[in-house]
């Protein structure tokens, strides 16, 4: 059983009020990401209503830069990485406002006003380091744009399944320690290329659950380490990572390249991994609960 709620229930206070604490100061530039990690975890646990929605949205809108983008916190420079988190938070609360994000002439995306280009910006511009983080961004971008057929799925799947170590956890590259956050990066990539059955699900689930702080809540990077909201989110998300889509007729191929729908009624296609009870399913490409993703797509009808 997950014991994360006690760590997350005061999330709005942590992000919006405790501004003078050491933790708040050193993590100030990541507060937008932190809000997304914590709020999405609460939504997956069915506890999003415990947060003061108006307070969170008010703070989020104060962060918006005159350029339209969002920074990691009020007064910081805007970047597409933080803009994605802001959009995802608005989506969770069903308060989504469409943002215009311009891509470059060559089809790539810049992360900020200085023109930095990388695969994270491409993925986040489409939706929205380590080697495996970059792989996820590339696979996610290809999934969102319906281009998964360009991948050698067996070759990539073999490399990804080799990331599972004896403890059951997953690492980000050879010779590296396992880390709970890779439960998201690796699993999502494997689900998107339909090779998730190549890893030991039971051993991975045990590794994630063993990384909990059962007394105070939260999940750490590996057993017996200090917990944080980042690893709590990725641990919970990894336990309910699903490939489930409900799209409008004939949009499944276009959106994710998974299957065709000729029924004229729309279709749901799904594949779940660990099927942990009591958690909402999360989409592996958009990193949002499946019901939130469906709500966005069906609102386009």
Backbone as JSON, one array per atom type, in Angstrom:
{
  "sequence": "XXXXXXXXXXXXXXXXXXXXXXXXXXXXXXXXXXXXXXXXXXXXXXXXXXXXXXXXXXXXXXXXXXXXXXXXXXXXXXXXXXXXXXXXXXXXXXXXXXXXXXXXXXXXXXXXXXXXXXXXXXXXXXXXXXXXXXXXXXXXXXXXXXXXXXXXXXXXXXXXXXXXXXXXXXXXXXXXXXXXXXXXXXXXXXXXXXXXXXXXXXXXXXXXXXXXXXXXXXXXXXXXXXXXXXXXXXXXXXXXXXXXXXXXXXXXXXXXXXXXXXXXXXXXXXXXXXXXXXXXXXXXXXXXXXXXXXXXXXXXX",
  "N": [[0.84, -1.19, 0.0], [0.5, 2.2, -0.8], [2.05, 4.93, 0.88], [2.11, 7.66, 0.46], [0.56, 9.92, 0.68], [0.65, 11.42, 3.05], [2.98, 12.86, 2.78], [2.41, 14.54, 0.68], [0.09, 15.99, 1.2], [0.22, 18.59, 2.17], [1.03, 20.1, 0.05], [0.34, 22.5, -1.32], [0.9, 24.37, 0.63], [3.65, 24.02, 0.94], [4.7, 24.79, -1.56], [3.67, 27.34, -1.89], [3.74, 28.89, 0.43], [5.86, 28.42, 2.36], [8.26, 30.06, 1.88], [10.7, 30.86, 2.87], [12.13, 28.75, 3.79], [14.95, 26.48, 3.83], [14.8, 24.37, 1.95], [12.93, 25.42, 0.16], [14.23, 27.66, -0.88], [16.56, 26.62, -2.2], [15.38, 25.1, -4.14], [13.88, 26.82, -5.61], [13.89, 27.53, -8.34], [12.77, 25.36, -9.55], [10.14, 25.15, -8.95], [7.78, 25.17, -10.48], [7.93, 22.76, -11.91], [7.94, 21.07, -9.68], [5.38, 21.53, -8.64], [3.84, 20.36, -10.64], [4.75, 17.64, -10.47], [3.95, 16.94, -7.82], [1.17, 17.56, -7.77], [0.16, 15.96, -9.84], [0.72, 13.44, -8.8], [-1.0, 13.47, -6.58], [-3.43, 13.53, -7.98], [-3.36, 11.03, -9.28], [-3.61, 9.46, -7.05], [-6.15, 10.04, -6.36], [-6.63, 12.31, -4.83], [-6.66, 15.0, -5.46], [-8.44, 16.99, -4.86], [-7.83, 17.89, -2.35], [-6.15, 20.02, -2.47], [-5.82, 23.56, -2.59], [-7.22, 24.79, -5.21], [-7.67, 27.32, -6.46], [-5.69, 28.91, -5.29], [-3.34, 27.7, -6.21], [-3.58, 28.04, -9.02], [-3.68, 30.81, -9.19], [-1.08, 31.5, -8.31], [0.36, 30.22, -10.36], [-0.41, 31.66, -12.69], [0.68, 34.11, -12.08], [3.27, 33.61, -12.58], [3.56, 33.64, -15.32], [5.27, 34.81, -18.15], [5.7, 37.86, -20.06], [6.17, 37.12, -22.64], [4.6, 34.98, -23.02], [5.4, 32.46, -22.29], [6.27, 30.21, -19.54], [8.13, 30.42, -16.5], [10.28, 28.69, -14.06], [9.51, 29.73, -11.68], [8.1, 32.67, -10.12], [9.5, 35.56, -11.51], [11.65, 34.33, -12.74], [13.41, 33.18, -15.73], [11.51, 32.38, -18.66], [10.85, 29.1, -20.0], [10.48, 26.32, -22.22], [10.32, 23.87, -20.91], [9.35, 24.42, -18.32], [7.03, 25.65, -19.1], [5.58, 23.53, -20.18], [5.04, 22.08, -17.79], [3.41, 23.95, -16.5], [1.21, 24.04, -18.24], [0.37, 21.39, -18.0], [-0.42, 21.33, -15.3], [-2.58, 23.11, -15.38], [-4.21, 21.58, -17.02], [-4.79, 19.4, -15.37], [-6.54, 20.57, -13.55], [-8.6, 21.14, -15.19], [-8.54, 23.62, -16.42], [-7.45, 24.55, -18.75], [-5.64, 26.63, -20.9], [-5.04, 27.39, -24.18], [-1.8, 27.66, -25.46], [0.32, 29.53, -27.6], [2.99, 28.15, -29.2], [5.85, 28.64, -30.88], [7.58, 26.89, -33.38], [10.88, 26.15, -34.71], [12.3, 26.99, -37.98], [13.4, 24.67, -39.07], [11.91, 22.68, -37.98], [12.55, 21.88, -35.43], [12.46, 22.55, -31.85], [12.98, 25.38, -29.82], [14.17, 25.79, -26.52], [14.2, 28.11, -25.01], [14.38, 31.75, -25.01], [16.93, 32.13, -25.91], [17.53, 30.3, -27.78], [18.28, 27.62, -27.41], [18.35, 24.26, -28.44], [17.01, 21.07, -28.05], [16.17, 17.54, -27.55], [14.37, 17.34, -25.47], [12.94, 19.74, -25.56], [11.72, 19.38, -28.02], [9.98, 17.21, -27.5], [8.39, 18.34, -25.44], [7.39, 20.52, -26.72], [5.83, 19.28, -28.57], [4.02, 17.96, -26.95], [4.62, 18.88, -25.27], [20.6, 15.35, -17.4], [19.91, 12.29, -18.51], [20.94, 9.32, -20.31], [18.68, 7.67, -20.68], [16.59, 9.42, -20.14], [16.7, 11.09, -22.35], [16.14, 9.23, -24.36], [13.49, 8.58, -23.73], [12.3, 11.1, -24.23], [12.7, 11.31, -27.0], [11.32, 9.03, -27.97], [8.78, 9.58, -26.95], [8.16, 11.97, -28.34], [8.06, 10.97, -30.96], [5.91, 9.21, -30.68], [3.76, 10.95, -30.08], [3.62, 12.37, -32.44], [2.85, 10.42, -34.21], [4.83, 8.73, -35.32], [6.16, 6.37, -34.68], [6.88, 4.22, -36.21], [9.36, 4.59, -37.27], [11.22, 3.62, -35.53], [13.52, 1.06, -34.58], [12.19, -1.31, -33.0], [12.69, -3.75, -31.69], [15.47, -3.67, -31.28], [15.8, -1.31, -29.72], [14.09, -2.01, -27.63], [15.43, -4.23, -26.53], [17.75, -2.97, -25.48], [16.56, -1.32, -23.57], [15.24, -3.16, -21.83], [17.43, -4.37, -20.75], [18.13, -2.64, -18.8], [17.11, -3.38, -16.39], [18.05, -4.42, -13.2], [19.5, -6.73, -10.78], [18.13, -6.28, -8.36], [15.64, -5.67, -9.19], [14.99, -3.08, -9.81], [15.37, -0.33, -12.16], [17.96, 1.0, -14.2], [19.62, 3.92, -15.69], [21.56, 3.76, -17.6], [24.19, 1.5, -18.65], [26.01, 0.01, -15.93], [25.16, 1.73, -13.95], [23.54, 2.72, -10.86], [20.31, 1.45, -9.82], [17.25, 3.36, -10.01], [14.31, 4.82, -8.79], [13.03, 6.74, -10.41], [13.54, 5.93, -12.99], [11.71, 4.01, -13.39], [9.67, 5.27, -14.58], [10.81, 6.51, -16.96], [11.93, 4.32, -18.42], [9.84, 2.38, -18.46], [7.74, 3.8, -19.74], [8.83, 4.21, -22.28], [9.15, 1.53, -23.11], [6.46, 0.69, -23.1], [5.41, 2.33, -25.09], [6.63, 1.31, -27.36], [5.68, -1.2, -27.36], [6.99, -3.3, -25.92], [6.98, -3.91, -23.28], [6.56, -6.26, -21.91], [8.94, -7.5, -21.72], [10.35, -7.16, -19.37], [10.71, -7.9, -15.81], [7.91, -7.65, -14.09], [6.98, -8.01, -11.44], [9.29, -7.92, -9.81], [10.11, -5.3, -10.26], [7.96, -3.83, -9.22], [8.18, -4.49, -6.51], [10.65, -3.29, -5.93], [10.02, -0.56, -6.18], [8.04, -0.27, -4.16], [9.54, -0.96, -1.92], [11.04, 1.29, -1.7], [9.65, 3.18, -0.39], [8.92, 5.52, 2.28], [7.55, 4.33, 4.9], [6.64, 5.35, 7.26], [6.52, 8.2, 7.23], [5.64, 8.81, 4.69], [5.92, 9.16, 1.09], [8.37, 8.54, -1.55], [11.62, 7.36, -2.29], [14.75, 7.56, -4.2], [15.9, 5.05, -4.14], [15.74, 2.13, -1.97], [15.84, 3.03, 1.5], [16.87, 5.61, 1.24], [16.5, 9.25, 1.39], [13.24, 10.64, 0.96], [11.53, 12.38, -1.72], [9.56, 14.75, -3.63], [9.85, 14.47, -6.37], [10.78, 11.79, -6.91], [8.7, 10.5, -5.67], [6.53, 11.1, -7.34], [7.37, 9.84, -9.81], [7.61, 7.2, -8.98], [4.98, 6.5, -8.19], [3.69, 7.0, -10.64], [4.99, 5.11, -12.25], [3.93, 2.79, -11.21], [1.41, 2.69, -12.21], [1.46, 2.91, -14.96], [0.16, 3.23, -18.11], [-0.95, 2.23, -21.36], [-3.29, 3.68, -22.7], [-5.78, 4.92, -24.7], [-8.38, 7.04, -25.72], [-9.7, 8.02, -28.49], [-10.97, 10.23, -31.04], [-12.87, 9.14, -33.95], [-10.78, 7.51, -36.32], [-8.47, 8.81, -35.48], [-6.53, 7.57, -34.01], [-4.29, 6.29, -35.24], [-3.08, 8.59, -36.34], [-2.44, 10.07, -34.08], [-0.96, 8.43, -32.24], [0.03, 6.22, -33.55], [-0.76, 3.57, -33.07], [-3.07, 1.87, -33.58], [-5.75, 1.29, -35.94], [-8.94, 2.85, -36.49], [-11.97, 2.2, -37.7], [-14.58, 2.23, -37.14], [-16.11, 4.44, -36.77], [-16.95, 5.35, -34.34], [-15.06, 6.01, -32.52], [-12.34, 4.82, -30.42], [-10.96, 2.84, -27.82], [-7.77, 1.93, -26.86], [-5.67, -0.17, -25.06], [-2.98, -0.87, -22.71], [-1.71, -2.05, -19.82], [0.74, -1.89, -17.19], [1.81, -2.53, -14.3], [-0.57, -2.48, -12.9], [-1.45, -1.5, -10.36], [-3.62, -1.39, -7.67], [-6.08, 1.1, -6.81], [-5.01, 3.36, -7.95], [-5.12, 5.9, -10.45], [-4.92, 5.46, -14.0], [-2.06, 6.37, -15.99], [-0.99, 8.24, -18.8], [1.63, 7.24, -20.97], [2.97, 8.85, -22.8], [2.09, 11.53, -22.66], [2.28, 11.99, -19.96], [0.26, 12.46, -18.09], [-2.75, 11.85, -16.18], [-4.88, 9.37, -17.63], [-7.61, 9.99, -17.91], [-7.56, 12.76, -17.94], [-6.14, 13.3, -20.29], [-7.93, 12.18, -22.15], [-10.1, 13.87, -21.75], [-9.12, 16.28, -22.78], [-8.74, 15.63, -25.51], [-11.34, 14.85, -26.3], [-12.67, 17.22, -25.97], [-12.1, 18.54, -28.23], [-13.87, 17.87, -30.12]],
  "CA": [[0.0, 0.0, 0.0], [1.27, 3.45, -0.86], [1.91, 5.83, 2.04], [2.66, 8.92, -0.05], [-0.34, 11.06, 0.85], [1.06, 12.27, 4.17], [4.04, 13.76, 2.32], [1.92, 15.44, -0.35], [-1.16, 16.66, 1.52], [0.45, 20.01, 2.4], [1.79, 20.55, -1.11], [0.09, 23.91, -1.62], [1.62, 25.16, 1.63], [5.1, 23.92, 0.66], [5.07, 25.55, -2.75], [3.15, 28.7, -1.95], [3.85, 29.64, 1.67], [7.14, 28.27, 3.06], [9.22, 30.62, 0.94], [11.98, 31.16, 3.51], [12.79, 27.52, 4.23], [16.12, 26.11, 3.04], [14.37, 23.57, 0.8], [12.24, 26.29, -0.79], [15.2, 28.55, -1.53], [17.45, 25.91, -3.12], [14.57, 24.51, -5.2], [12.98, 27.85, -6.1], [13.83, 27.56, -9.8], [12.07, 24.16, -10.02], [8.84, 25.07, -8.28], [6.73, 24.82, -11.44], [8.02, 21.31, -12.1], [7.53, 20.44, -8.43], [3.93, 21.6, -8.56], [3.33, 19.31, -11.55], [5.02, 16.31, -9.91], [3.13, 16.69, -6.65], [-0.26, 17.59, -8.09], [-0.17, 14.78, -10.63], [0.7, 12.32, -7.87], [-2.26, 13.56, -5.84], [-4.51, 13.15, -8.88], [-3.27, 9.59, -9.46], [-4.08, 8.88, -5.79], [-7.53, 10.46, -6.15], [-6.64, 13.27, -3.74], [-6.39, 16.34, -5.97], [-9.37, 17.96, -4.27], [-7.31, 18.37, -1.07], [-5.33, 21.2, -2.74], [-6.55, 24.8, -2.88], [-7.06, 24.98, -6.66], [-7.59, 28.74, -6.8], [-4.4, 29.41, -4.85], [-2.32, 27.18, -7.13], [-3.73, 28.66, -10.33], [-3.29, 32.22, -9.04], [0.39, 31.53, -8.32], [0.83, 29.82, -11.69], [-0.6, 32.74, -13.64], [1.63, 35.17, -11.74], [4.57, 33.22, -13.13], [3.61, 33.76, -16.78], [6.08, 35.89, -18.69], [5.02, 38.64, -21.1], [6.34, 36.42, -23.91], [3.6, 33.92, -23.07], [5.93, 31.27, -21.68], [6.3, 30.14, -18.08], [9.41, 30.09, -15.86], [10.16, 27.77, -12.95], [8.91, 30.44, -10.55], [7.93, 34.1, -10.36], [10.73, 36.31, -11.66], [12.68, 33.58, -13.45], [13.28, 33.2, -17.19], [10.61, 31.35, -19.19], [11.45, 28.0, -20.76], [9.44, 25.4, -22.65], [10.19, 22.8, -19.93], [8.44, 24.89, -17.27], [5.75, 25.93, -19.75], [4.86, 22.26, -20.22], [4.52, 21.78, -16.45], [2.3, 24.86, -16.24], [0.06, 23.58, -19.04], [-0.11, 20.14, -17.41], [-1.14, 21.66, -14.07], [-3.88, 23.66, -15.79], [-4.99, 20.47, -17.55], [-5.26, 18.62, -14.23], [-7.66, 21.29, -12.95], [-9.56, 21.44, -16.27], [-8.48, 25.07, -16.63], [-6.43, 24.66, -19.77], [-5.67, 27.7, -21.88], [-4.14, 27.04, -25.27], [-0.66, 28.57, -25.59], [0.99, 29.48, -28.89], [4.42, 27.85, -29.1], [6.41, 28.66, -32.23], [8.72, 26.02, -33.61], [11.88, 26.7, -35.6], [12.11, 26.73, -39.4], [13.81, 23.31, -39.4], [11.02, 21.75, -37.32], [12.94, 21.66, -34.04], [11.93, 23.51, -30.89], [13.91, 26.01, -28.9], [13.68, 25.73, -25.15], [14.07, 29.43, -24.42], [14.59, 32.87, -25.93], [18.31, 32.13, -26.38], [17.61, 29.41, -28.94], [18.76, 26.27, -27.13], [17.53, 23.24, -29.08], [17.31, 19.69, -27.68], [15.02, 16.66, -27.72], [13.36, 17.63, -24.45], [12.1, 20.81, -26.08], [10.9, 18.82, -29.09], [8.91, 16.45, -26.89], [7.49, 19.2, -24.7], [6.71, 21.36, -27.68], [4.81, 18.44, -29.19], [2.98, 17.66, -25.99], [4.98, 19.91, -24.37], [20.33, 14.23, -18.18], [20.59, 11.02, -18.59], [20.67, 8.72, -21.62], [17.31, 7.16, -20.76], [15.69, 10.57, -20.21], [16.69, 11.53, -23.74], [15.43, 8.21, -25.13], [12.06, 8.79, -23.49], [11.88, 12.3, -24.95], [12.66, 11.0, -28.43], [10.22, 8.08, -28.22], [7.54, 10.29, -26.7], [7.89, 12.88, -29.46], [7.65, 10.16, -32.11], [4.57, 8.69, -30.4], [2.8, 12.04, -30.18], [3.5, 12.76, -33.85], [2.48, 9.27, -35.02], [6.01, 8.34, -36.11], [6.87, 5.27, -34.02], [7.34, 3.23, -37.18], [10.77, 4.85, -37.6], [12.07, 3.02, -34.5], [13.81, -0.37, -34.54], [11.61, -1.57, -31.69], [13.37, -4.86, -31.03], [16.8, -3.24, -30.85], [15.63, -0.39, -28.6], [13.48, -2.76, -26.53], [16.48, -5.03, -25.9], [18.59, -2.08, -24.67], [15.76, -0.85, -22.44], [15.0, -4.23, -20.85], [18.72, -4.61, -20.09], [18.28, -1.68, -17.72], [16.66, -3.96, -15.13], [19.15, -5.04, -12.47], [19.13, -7.86, -9.94], [17.18, -5.86, -7.33], [14.34, -5.43, -9.82], [14.92, -1.7, -10.26], [15.87, 0.01, -13.49], [18.95, 2.09, -14.25], [19.51, 4.78, -16.85], [22.57, 3.34, -18.56], [24.97, 0.41, -18.07], [26.88, 0.23, -14.78], [24.62, 2.75, -13.06], [22.63, 2.2, -9.85], [18.88, 1.6, -10.14], [16.62, 4.56, -9.47], [12.86, 4.75, -8.97], [12.55, 7.6, -11.5], [13.65, 5.21, -14.26], [10.49, 3.24, -13.56], [8.88, 6.03, -15.55], [11.48, 6.7, -18.25], [12.08, 3.04, -19.13], [8.53, 1.77, -18.68], [7.0, 4.55, -20.75], [9.42, 3.91, -23.59], [8.81, 0.15, -23.45], [5.03, 0.63, -23.41], [5.17, 3.0, -26.37], [7.09, 0.46, -28.47], [5.04, -2.51, -27.16], [7.97, -4.3, -25.49], [7.0, -3.84, -21.82], [6.53, -7.62, -21.37], [10.31, -8.01, -21.68], [10.95, -6.98, -18.05], [10.05, -8.6, -14.7], [7.03, -6.67, -13.46], [6.9, -8.22, -10.01], [10.51, -7.43, -9.16], [10.11, -3.84, -10.34], [6.97, -3.33, -8.26], [8.76, -4.64, -5.17], [11.69, -2.28, -5.78], [9.36, 0.73, -5.95], [7.39, -0.29, -2.85], [10.59, -0.98, -0.9], [11.66, 2.62, -1.65], [8.77, 4.08, 0.36], [9.05, 5.8, 3.7], [6.23, 3.88, 5.36], [6.24, 6.11, 8.44], [6.23, 9.61, 6.92], [5.13, 8.95, 3.34], [6.85, 9.51, 0.03], [9.21, 7.52, -2.17], [12.98, 7.82, -2.56], [15.33, 7.03, -5.43], [16.11, 3.62, -3.89], [15.43, 1.84, -0.57], [16.57, 3.6, 2.63], [17.3, 6.99, 0.99], [15.51, 10.27, 1.74], [12.18, 10.78, -0.04], [11.3, 13.7, -2.31], [8.36, 14.77, -4.46], [10.23, 14.02, -7.71], [10.76, 10.33, -6.97], [7.36, 10.06, -5.31], [5.73, 11.14, -8.56], [7.76, 8.84, -10.8], [7.31, 5.89, -8.43], [3.53, 6.28, -8.32], [3.38, 6.93, -12.07], [5.47, 3.84, -12.76], [3.07, 1.7, -10.75], [0.14, 2.67, -12.96], [1.76, 3.39, -16.31], [-0.73, 2.52, -19.02], [-1.08, 2.69, -22.74], [-4.72, 3.73, -22.9], [-6.19, 6.11, -25.45], [-9.73, 7.12, -26.26], [-9.61, 9.08, -29.48], [-12.05, 10.39, -31.98], [-12.73, 8.22, -35.07], [-9.67, 7.6, -37.26], [-7.39, 9.65, -34.98], [-5.56, 6.82, -33.23], [-3.06, 6.19, -36.03], [-2.49, 9.91, -36.49], [-1.93, 10.6, -32.83], [0.04, 7.62, -31.55], [0.55, 5.16, -34.39], [-0.95, 2.28, -32.42], [-4.02, 1.03, -34.3], [-6.7, 2.03, -36.77], [-10.33, 2.8, -36.06], [-12.85, 2.44, -38.84], [-15.95, 2.02, -36.68], [-16.84, 5.71, -36.76], [-17.4, 5.66, -32.99], [-13.92, 6.21, -31.62], [-11.87, 3.53, -29.92], [-10.01, 2.86, -26.72], [-6.79, 0.86, -26.92], [-4.98, -0.08, -23.79], [-2.01, -1.84, -22.21], [-1.25, -1.6, -18.51], [1.89, -2.66, -16.72], [1.8, -3.12, -12.96], [-1.97, -2.58, -12.48], [-1.55, -1.33, -8.92], [-4.99, -0.98, -7.35], [-6.26, 2.36, -6.11], [-4.37, 4.45, -8.68], [-5.6, 6.2, -11.79], [-3.96, 5.15, -15.06], [-1.37, 7.53, -16.52], [-0.58, 8.08, -20.19], [3.09, 7.22, -21.0], [3.54, 9.87, -23.68], [1.74, 12.87, -22.19], [2.59, 12.07, -18.54], [-0.92, 12.96, -17.39], [-3.75, 10.79, -16.04], [-5.56, 9.07, -18.89], [-8.88, 10.7, -18.0], [-7.26, 14.15, -18.3], [-5.81, 13.29, -21.72], [-9.17, 11.95, -22.89], [-10.93, 15.09, -21.65], [-8.56, 17.26, -23.7], [-8.99, 15.22, -26.88], [-12.76, 14.86, -26.61], [-13.13, 18.6, -26.02], [-11.82, 19.06, -29.58], [-14.94, 17.4, -31.02]],
  "C": [[0.88, 1.25, 0.0], [1.0, 4.31, 0.36], [2.43, 7.21, 1.67], [1.82, 10.12, 0.34], [0.1, 11.98, 1.98], [2.17, 13.23, 3.77], [3.48, 14.85, 1.42], [0.73, 16.29, 0.07], [-1.0, 18.16, 1.79], [1.23, 20.63, 1.25], [1.58, 22.02, -1.39], [0.82, 24.8, -0.62], [3.11, 25.17, 1.33], [5.5, 24.81, -0.49], [4.68, 27.02, -2.67], [3.41, 29.53, -0.7], [5.25, 29.58, 2.3], [8.29, 28.78, 2.19], [10.6, 30.86, 1.54], [12.71, 29.92, 3.98], [13.97, 27.22, 3.3], [15.71, 25.35, 1.78], [13.73, 24.43, -0.28], [13.23, 27.15, -1.57], [16.03, 27.8, -2.57], [16.68, 25.29, -4.29], [13.66, 25.53, -5.87], [12.8, 27.8, -7.61], [13.07, 26.36, -10.38], [10.64, 24.07, -9.5], [7.71, 24.72, -9.24], [6.73, 23.32, -11.71], [7.53, 20.58, -10.85], [6.03, 20.44, -8.25], [3.31, 20.52, -9.45], [3.54, 17.92, -10.97], [4.07, 16.0, -8.76], [1.65, 16.63, -6.95], [-0.68, 16.39, -8.91], [-0.21, 13.54, -9.76], [-0.6, 12.31, -7.08], [-3.44, 13.13, -6.72], [-4.53, 11.63, -9.1], [-3.79, 8.85, -8.23], [-5.54, 9.23, -5.5], [-7.68, 11.48, -5.05], [-6.44, 14.72, -4.21], [-7.27, 17.39, -5.32], [-8.87, 18.5, -2.93], [-6.47, 19.64, -1.23], [-6.23, 22.4, -3.03], [-6.29, 25.17, -4.34], [-6.88, 26.44, -7.02], [-6.23, 29.33, -6.43], [-3.29, 28.97, -5.81], [-2.38, 27.9, -8.47], [-3.34, 30.14, -10.28], [-1.78, 32.36, -9.07], [0.94, 31.22, -9.71], [0.72, 30.96, -12.68], [0.3, 33.94, -13.34], [3.01, 34.89, -12.32], [4.69, 33.53, -14.62], [4.36, 35.01, -17.22], [5.31, 36.63, -19.79], [5.17, 38.01, -22.48], [5.29, 35.34, -24.1], [4.07, 32.65, -22.4], [5.94, 31.34, -20.16], [7.71, 29.81, -17.6], [9.19, 29.05, -14.76], [9.52, 28.4, -11.72], [8.79, 31.91, -10.93], [9.29, 34.79, -10.44], [11.86, 35.58, -12.36], [12.43, 33.64, -14.96], [12.35, 32.09, -17.67], [11.36, 30.31, -20.0], [10.34, 27.02, -21.1], [9.26, 24.25, -21.65], [9.22, 23.19, -18.82], [7.06, 25.21, -17.85], [4.92, 24.66, -19.85], [4.25, 21.94, -18.86], [3.33, 22.68, -16.11], [1.04, 24.42, -16.98], [-0.51, 22.3, -18.44], [-0.88, 20.39, -16.11], [-2.52, 22.22, -14.4], [-4.79, 22.56, -16.32], [-5.56, 19.62, -16.42], [-6.52, 19.24, -13.63], [-8.76, 21.62, -13.96], [-9.68, 22.95, -16.48], [-7.48, 25.39, -17.74], [-6.68, 25.82, -20.72], [-4.64, 27.37, -22.95], [-3.06, 28.11, -25.41], [-0.05, 28.42, -26.97], [2.48, 29.25, -28.67], [4.96, 27.74, -30.5], [7.58, 27.7, -32.33], [9.65, 26.65, -34.64], [11.62, 26.31, -37.05], [12.44, 25.29, -39.77], [12.95, 22.26, -38.7], [11.38, 21.45, -35.88], [12.31, 22.72, -33.15], [13.05, 24.09, -30.05], [13.31, 25.98, -27.5], [13.43, 27.1, -24.56], [14.38, 30.5, -25.46], [16.0, 32.89, -26.52], [18.54, 31.1, -27.48], [18.15, 28.03, -28.68], [17.81, 25.24, -27.72], [17.96, 21.88, -28.53], [16.03, 18.86, -27.76], [13.97, 16.85, -26.64], [12.4, 18.7, -24.95], [11.2, 20.3, -27.2], [9.72, 18.04, -28.52], [7.91, 17.36, -26.22], [6.76, 20.16, -25.62], [5.62, 20.59, -28.39], [3.69, 18.17, -28.22], [2.42, 18.96, -25.49], [6.45, 20.46, -24.47], [21.26, 13.04, -18.1], [20.27, 10.44, -19.96], [19.21, 8.31, -21.72], [16.29, 8.29, -20.79], [15.55, 11.03, -21.66], [15.96, 10.53, -24.63], [13.93, 8.38, -24.96], [11.55, 9.99, -24.27], [11.75, 12.05, -26.44], [11.49, 10.09, -28.77], [8.88, 8.76, -28.0], [7.16, 11.24, -27.82], [7.43, 12.11, -30.7], [6.25, 9.59, -31.91], [3.52, 9.77, -30.61], [2.57, 12.45, -31.63], [3.17, 11.6, -34.77], [3.62, 8.72, -35.86], [6.8, 7.2, -35.48], [7.4, 4.23, -34.99], [8.79, 3.45, -37.61], [11.72, 4.14, -36.64], [12.3, 1.54, -34.79], [13.4, -0.84, -33.15], [12.29, -2.72, -30.96], [14.73, -4.44, -30.5], [16.7, -2.31, -29.64], [15.05, -1.12, -27.4], [14.5, -3.61, -25.79], [17.33, -4.15, -24.99], [17.83, -1.62, -23.43], [15.55, -1.95, -21.4], [16.28, -4.62, -20.13], [18.97, -3.63, -18.95], [17.8, -2.24, -16.38], [17.8, -4.73, -14.47], [18.61, -6.09, -11.51], [18.09, -7.5, -8.89], [15.77, -5.67, -7.88], [14.17, -4.01, -10.32], [15.54, -1.52, -11.63], [16.92, 1.1, -13.39], [18.84, 2.85, -15.56], [20.52, 4.5, -17.94], [23.41, 2.25, -17.9], [25.87, 0.87, -16.93], [26.4, 1.32, -13.83], [23.67, 2.11, -12.06], [21.18, 2.35, -10.3], [18.3, 2.82, -9.45], [15.14, 4.5, -9.78], [12.38, 5.59, -10.15], [12.63, 6.9, -12.85], [12.48, 4.26, -14.47], [9.56, 3.94, -14.54], [9.55, 6.07, -16.92], [11.54, 5.41, -19.06], [10.73, 2.43, -19.45], [7.75, 2.48, -19.77], [7.52, 4.24, -22.14], [9.06, 2.49, -24.03], [7.34, 0.0, -23.82], [4.77, 1.21, -24.79], [5.61, 2.16, -27.56], [6.59, -0.98, -28.31], [6.05, -3.6, -26.83], [8.03, -4.37, -23.96], [7.01, -5.23, -21.18], [7.93, -8.24, -21.29], [10.99, -7.81, -20.33], [10.12, -7.72, -17.0], [9.23, -7.59, -13.91], [7.01, -6.79, -11.94], [8.11, -7.68, -9.27], [10.58, -5.91, -9.18], [9.15, -3.24, -9.32], [7.51, -3.41, -6.84], [9.83, -3.58, -4.91], [11.08, -0.91, -5.47], [8.76, 0.78, -4.55], [8.41, -0.31, -1.71], [11.25, 0.38, -0.73], [10.79, 3.64, -0.93], [9.3, 4.37, 1.75], [7.69, 5.49, 4.31], [5.75, 4.63, 6.59], [5.77, 7.53, 8.09], [5.68, 9.83, 5.53], [6.21, 9.32, 2.35], [7.7, 8.35, -0.43], [10.57, 8.14, -2.48], [13.51, 7.22, -3.85], [15.6, 5.54, -5.34], [15.89, 3.37, -2.39], [16.41, 2.49, 0.42], [17.16, 4.98, 2.37], [16.18, 7.96, 1.37], [14.5, 10.44, 0.6], [12.13, 12.2, -0.57], [10.12, 13.6, -3.26], [8.63, 14.26, -5.87], [10.13, 12.49, -7.82], [9.41, 9.76, -6.53], [6.46, 10.04, -6.54], [6.08, 10.0, -9.51], [7.52, 7.42, -10.29], [5.84, 5.55, -8.57], [3.15, 6.14, -9.78], [3.83, 5.61, -12.66], [4.59, 2.68, -12.37], [1.74, 1.64, -11.51], [0.35, 3.25, -14.35], [0.98, 2.57, -17.31], [-0.67, 3.09, -20.42], [-2.56, 2.63, -23.07], [-5.08, 5.02, -23.61], [-7.65, 5.98, -25.85], [-9.75, 8.3, -27.2], [-10.86, 9.14, -30.34], [-11.84, 9.44, -33.16], [-11.55, 8.56, -35.96], [-8.51, 8.47, -36.79], [-6.3, 8.88, -34.26], [-4.24, 6.69, -33.97], [-2.34, 7.53, -36.07], [-1.82, 10.39, -35.21], [-0.82, 9.77, -32.22], [0.58, 6.46, -32.36], [0.35, 3.78, -33.81], [-1.91, 1.37, -33.2], [-4.96, 1.92, -35.1], [-8.11, 1.87, -36.22], [-11.2, 3.15, -37.25], [-14.31, 2.31, -38.44], [-16.78, 3.28, -36.74], [-17.29, 6.13, -35.38], [-16.27, 6.03, -32.05], [-13.54, 4.88, -31.0], [-10.91, 3.74, -28.77], [-9.07, 1.68, -26.87], [-5.94, 0.95, -25.67], [-3.98, -1.2, -23.52], [-1.51, -1.3, -20.89], [-0.08, -2.45, -18.07], [1.61, -3.27, -15.35], [0.4, -3.21, -12.36], [-2.12, -2.48, -10.97], [-2.91, -0.75, -8.57], [-5.01, 0.35, -6.62], [-5.61, 3.55, -6.77], [-5.04, 4.65, -10.03], [-4.52, 5.85, -12.81], [-3.34, 6.44, -15.6], [-0.9, 7.24, -17.94], [0.95, 8.18, -20.28], [3.72, 8.26, -21.9], [3.3, 11.27, -23.14], [2.0, 13.07, -20.7], [1.49, 12.76, -17.74], [-1.89, 11.79, -17.19], [-4.55, 10.61, -17.34], [-6.88, 9.84, -19.01], [-8.68, 12.17, -18.36], [-6.94, 14.25, -19.8], [-7.07, 13.11, -22.56], [-10.05, 13.2, -22.89], [-10.44, 16.14, -22.64], [-8.91, 16.9, -25.15], [-10.48, 15.28, -27.23], [-13.32, 16.27, -26.65], [-12.9, 19.22, -27.38], [-12.91, 18.64, -30.56], [-15.7, 18.58, -31.63]]
}
